[in-house]
Amino acid sequence: MTSNPSAPRGSAVVTGAGGALGRAIALRLGADGFAIGVLGRASEQLDETARLLTEQGTRNRVLHVDLRNAASLDGALTEAEEHLGPLEALVNNAAIYPATPFFEITQDEYEDVVRVNQTAYFLGSQGAARRMAPRGSGAIVNIGSITFHGGWANLASYVSTKGASVGLTRALARELGPAGIRVNGVSPGAFPTKAEEIHENPAEYNQFVIDRQSIKRRGTDAELAAVVAFLVGPDAAFVTGQTINVDGGWIME
């Protein structure tokens, strides 16, 4: 993990920071000099991310937010700035992914997915941009999914919201660019995370993934986090409105 403690930055908030990918992103951004807002529902996983950040010398603050009630996001962003410094980056990463056949998805289930995977991205970005715009700089990264590009059975709610994240990324990049705020997306491929529990046969699914990727191994959480770190960092100062697939060459478009 690359660390640059001699170049302290402001704060970065990572939603869903208790999950495997969110944790890897938080740890990488912390190693790169950001103080980290560890945002998610109260859980042992969230506390473990905070512990690991503290262990590596990264200032952090646990922000308990149930993204089904996304209105509470604004208060969490205020708390992050008060304790960690000016908000320089927001990573909208949290998502839920109920595996339900299309004809069996209820309106309540669909709206639950939208609240977490879409509305929270919108409101989180709005709150972050309001803080970044007066300073004339900032970066937002929306975590999407390659399922949007390829379609996926039994995940209609999830796939549609991940498509929405790509649209949001493009619209905000266009509108917020004049304020100095860059907005990009990252679409992970099939990383070996807890999400794979929705598949009945893990070994069979692992082979399914390998067969479709150009790179014949599974990706690591750190490899995804490195792309996010690039997008919020100075080396991507002229990159906005893009969604990068990090999938070992599965989807090429």
Buried (B, 14 or more C-beta within 10 A) or exposed (E): EEEEEEEEBBBBBBBBBBBBBBBBBBBBBBBBBBBBBBBBBEEEBBEBBBEBBEEBEBBBBBBBBEBBEBEBBBEBBEBBBEBBBBBBBBBBBBBBBBBBEEEEBEEEBBEBBBBBBBBBBBBBBEBBBEBBBEBEBBBBBBBBBBBBBBEBEBBBBBBBBBBBBBBBBBEBBEEBEEBEBBBBBBBBBBBBBEBEEBBEEEEEBBEEBBEBBEEEEBBEBEBBBBBBBBBBBEEBEEBBBBBBBBBBEBBEE
